[in-house]
Amino acid sequence: MKNSKYFIIAAFVVLFLSSCKKDNYDAPAADFTGRIVYRGEAIPVEFDQVPFELWQSGFGNNSAIRVSVAQDGSFSAKLFDGNYRLVFSENQGPFLWRKNSAGRQDSIALNISGSKVMDIEVTPYYMIRTPVFAVAAGKVNASCKLEKIITDAANGKSIEKVTLYTNKTQFVDGNNNNGIQELSGTAIADLNNLSMSVNIPTMVPAQNYVFARIAVKIAGVDDLLFTQVTKLSF
């Protein structure tokens, strides 16, 4: 009985030490940062709605690491050193991602050895050019031009709508806004001359500034293309 008692105690000690060893593994320390870009220009999107995936073989782990993209098109992730494959899921983002010879989503080989900064090049369906925001007579007025980047018949798409959003905080999108005006794609006569306006609502508590951005909804594409957020004082 005494030997059995000592054996049980020893087993508990081994299990405890094993548990502590697992809990004391080093956390990922490498910073992987960058932007989603087209020809060096960041692609603004809706916060946390256009993630990409990092896959790492081995270690008994076949799941992907999901990396969020911020409103301004930037991203940041903490990783272990090693080799990864970077890929966007099918139909993810207001852009086309590269395809492999089989016509499937291609991936980028990525080696992490210490911190790494890298921009990820994509091909957007459109780009929003020369956005201008101004406040006058209790309204936010905005104008811009749209450049169609993908023009071939197989992949080119039309515009479903263009929207001006305002909000009292710097998070501005379809779910976070206090003012909105939509312009239907069928109502757009000239891609080089778009204008919209939104009444500035009463805000509680009161503040003398508002944030604004323009979004483009592309037909058949879930994720919107945005301008950067602009702060306007009045």
C-alpha positions as CSV (number, residue, x, y, z in Angstrom):
1,M,0.0,0.0,0.0
2,K,2.8,2.4,0.9
3,N,4.5,1.7,-2.5
4,S,1.3,2.3,-4.3
5,K,0.8,5.6,-2.4
6,Y,4.3,6.8,-3.4
7,F,3.7,5.7,-7.0
8,I,0.5,7.8,-7.2
9,I,2.3,10.8,-5.8
10,A,5.1,10.4,-8.2
11,A,2.7,10.2,-11.1
12,F,1.0,13.4,-10.0
13,V,4.3,15.1,-9.8
14,V,5.3,14.0,-13.4
15,L,1.9,15.2,-14.7
16,F,2.3,18.5,-12.9
17,L,5.8,19.1,-14.3
18,S,4.7,18.1,-17.8
19,S,1.8,20.6,-17.6
20,C,4.1,23.4,-16.4
21,K,6.5,22.6,-19.3
22,K,3.7,22.9,-21.8
23,D,2.5,26.1,-20.3
24,N,6.0,27.6,-20.4
25,Y,6.6,27.3,-24.1
26,D,7.8,30.6,-25.6
27,A,5.2,32.8,-27.2
28,P,5.6,33.8,-30.9
29,A,8.0,36.7,-31.0
30,A,8.4,37.6,-34.7
31,D,6.4,40.5,-36.0
32,F,5.0,40.1,-39.5
33,T,3.7,43.4,-40.7
34,G,2.8,45.2,-44.0
35,R,0.0,46.4,-46.2
36,I,-2.3,45.1,-48.9
37,V,-1.3,47.2,-51.9
38,Y,-1.7,47.9,-55.6
39,R,1.4,49.3,-57.2
40,G,2.6,50.5,-53.8
41,E,-0.7,52.1,-52.8
42,A,-2.6,50.7,-49.8
43,I,-6.0,49.2,-50.4
44,P,-8.4,50.4,-47.6
45,V,-11.1,47.9,-46.6
46,E,-13.6,47.3,-43.8
47,F,-12.0,46.4,-40.5
48,D,-11.5,42.7,-39.9
49,Q,-13.5,41.7,-43.0
50,V,-10.7,40.9,-45.5
51,P,-8.4,38.4,-43.7
52,F,-5.8,36.2,-45.3
53,E,-4.4,32.9,-44.1
54,L,-1.0,31.6,-43.2
55,W,-0.4,27.9,-43.4
56,Q,2.5,26.1,-41.8
57,S,3.3,22.5,-42.4
58,G,4.3,20.1,-39.7
59,F,4.0,20.4,-35.9
60,G,0.8,18.3,-36.1
61,N,-1.2,21.5,-36.9
62,N,-3.2,21.6,-40.2
63,S,-5.2,24.7,-39.3
64,A,-4.6,28.2,-40.8
65,I,-3.5,31.3,-38.9
66,R,-6.0,34.0,-39.7
67,V,-4.5,37.5,-40.1
68,S,-6.9,40.5,-40.0
69,V,-6.5,43.5,-42.2
70,A,-7.1,47.0,-40.7
71,Q,-9.2,49.8,-42.2
72,D,-6.1,51.4,-43.7
73,G,-5.0,48.2,-45.5
74,S,-2.3,47.3,-43.0
75,F,-1.8,44.1,-41.0
76,S,0.2,42.8,-38.1
77,A,0.7,39.3,-36.7
78,K,2.9,37.6,-34.1
79,L,4.5,34.4,-35.5
80,F,7.0,31.7,-34.7
81,D,10.0,31.5,-37.0
82,G,9.5,29.1,-39.9
83,N,8.1,28.6,-43.4
84,Y,4.6,29.5,-44.2
85,R,2.2,29.7,-47.2
86,L,0.2,32.9,-47.5
87,V,-3.1,32.8,-49.3
88,F,-6.4,34.7,-49.6
89,S,-9.6,32.6,-49.7
90,E,-11.7,32.4,-52.8
91,N,-13.7,35.6,-53.4
92,Q,-12.0,37.4,-50.5
93,G,-11.5,41.1,-50.8
94,P,-12.4,43.8,-53.4
95,F,-9.6,42.5,-55.7
96,L,-8.4,39.5,-57.6
97,W,-5.8,37.2,-56.1
98,R,-3.3,35.3,-58.2
99,K,-4.2,31.9,-59.5
100,N,-2.0,28.8,-60.1
101,S,-1.8,26.8,-63.3
102,A,-4.9,24.7,-62.2
103,G,-7.0,27.9,-61.8
104,R,-7.0,27.8,-58.0
105,Q,-6.0,30.3,-55.4
106,D,-2.2,30.5,-55.5
107,S,0.0,31.0,-52.4
108,I,3.1,32.9,-51.5
109,A,6.0,31.2,-49.9
110,L,6.9,33.1,-46.7
111,N,10.0,32.6,-44.5
112,I,9.9,34.1,-41.1
113,S,13.2,34.5,-39.3
114,G,12.8,37.4,-36.9
115,S,10.5,40.3,-37.7
116,K,9.5,40.8,-41.3
117,V,7.9,43.7,-43.2
118,M,6.2,42.9,-46.5
119,D,3.5,44.5,-48.7
120,I,1.2,42.0,-50.4
121,E,0.4,43.0,-54.0
122,V,-3.2,42.5,-55.3
123,T,-5.2,43.6,-58.3
124,P,-8.3,45.6,-57.3
125,Y,-11.3,45.8,-59.6
126,Y,-11.4,49.5,-59.1
127,M,-9.4,52.3,-57.4
128,I,-10.9,55.4,-55.8
129,R,-8.9,58.4,-57.1
130,T,-8.6,62.0,-55.8
131,P,-11.2,61.7,-52.9
132,V,-12.0,65.2,-51.5
133,F,-14.0,65.8,-48.3
134,A,-15.3,69.1,-47.0
135,V,-17.8,70.5,-44.5
136,A,-20.2,73.2,-45.4
137,A,-23.7,74.3,-44.1
138,G,-24.0,71.4,-41.7
139,K,-23.1,68.8,-44.4
140,V,-20.2,66.6,-45.3
141,N,-19.6,66.9,-49.1
142,A,-17.4,64.3,-50.9
143,S,-16.3,63.8,-54.4
144,C,-14.0,61.3,-56.2
145,K,-13.1,59.6,-59.4
146,L,-13.2,55.8,-60.0
147,E,-10.6,54.0,-62.1
148,K,-11.5,50.6,-63.5
149,I,-8.4,48.5,-63.1
150,I,-9.6,45.1,-64.3
151,T,-11.1,45.6,-67.7
152,D,-11.1,42.2,-69.5
153,A,-14.5,40.6,-70.2
154,A,-13.8,37.5,-68.1
155,N,-12.9,39.3,-64.8
156,G,-14.1,42.9,-65.1
157,K,-17.1,43.9,-63.0
158,S,-19.6,46.7,-62.9
159,I,-20.3,49.0,-59.9
160,E,-23.3,48.2,-57.8
161,K,-23.2,51.4,-55.7
162,V,-21.0,54.1,-54.2
163,T,-21.6,55.2,-50.6
164,L,-20.5,58.1,-48.4
165,Y,-20.3,57.2,-44.7
166,T,-19.8,59.4,-41.7
167,N,-19.4,58.5,-38.1
168,K,-18.4,60.1,-34.8
169,T,-15.5,57.7,-34.3
170,Q,-12.7,56.7,-36.6
171,F,-14.4,53.3,-37.4
172,V,-16.5,54.1,-40.4
173,D,-18.3,51.5,-42.5
174,G,-21.7,49.9,-43.2
175,N,-22.0,48.8,-39.5
176,N,-20.4,51.9,-38.0
177,N,-21.9,55.1,-39.2
178,N,-24.2,58.0,-38.3
179,G,-24.8,59.3,-41.8
180,I,-25.0,57.6,-45.2
181,Q,-25.8,58.5,-48.8
182,E,-25.8,55.9,-51.6
183,L,-25.3,56.4,-55.3
184,S,-26.6,53.6,-57.4
185,G,-24.2,52.3,-60.1
186,T,-26.8,52.7,-62.7
187,A,-27.0,56.4,-61.8
188,I,-23.3,57.0,-62.4
189,A,-22.9,58.8,-65.7
190,D,-19.2,59.6,-65.4
191,L,-16.6,57.7,-63.4
192,N,-14.5,60.8,-63.3
193,N,-17.2,63.0,-61.6
194,L,-18.9,61.5,-58.5
195,S,-20.3,63.6,-55.7
196,M,-22.3,63.0,-52.6
197,S,-23.3,64.7,-49.3
198,V,-24.5,63.7,-45.9
199,N,-26.2,65.9,-43.2
200,I,-24.1,66.0,-40.0
201,P,-26.4,64.7,-37.2
202,T,-26.6,65.9,-33.7
203,M,-24.1,64.0,-31.7
204,V,-24.3,63.2,-27.9
205,P,-22.0,64.1,-26.3
206,A,-21.5,67.1,-28.6
207,Q,-18.3,67.2,-30.7
208,N,-17.0,69.5,-33.4
209,Y,-15.6,66.9,-35.8
210,V,-16.7,63.9,-37.8
211,F,-15.0,61.1,-39.7
212,A,-15.9,60.2,-43.3
213,R,-14.9,57.8,-46.0
214,I,-16.3,56.6,-49.4
215,A,-17.0,53.0,-50.2
216,V,-17.5,51.2,-53.5
217,K,-19.6,48.0,-53.8
218,I,-18.6,46.0,-56.8
219,A,-21.2,43.8,-58.4
220,G,-20.8,40.2,-57.3
221,V,-18.2,41.0,-54.7
222,D,-19.0,41.0,-51.0
223,D,-16.2,43.1,-49.7
224,L,-16.2,46.9,-50.3
225,L,-13.3,49.1,-51.5
226,F,-12.8,52.2,-49.3
227,T,-10.9,55.4,-49.1
228,Q,-8.8,56.1,-46.1
229,V,-10.7,57.6,-43.1
230,T,-10.7,61.4,-43.1
231,K,-11.3,63.6,-40.0
232,L,-13.3,66.7,-40.6
233,S,-13.7,69.6,-38.1
234,F,-16.5,72.1,-38.2
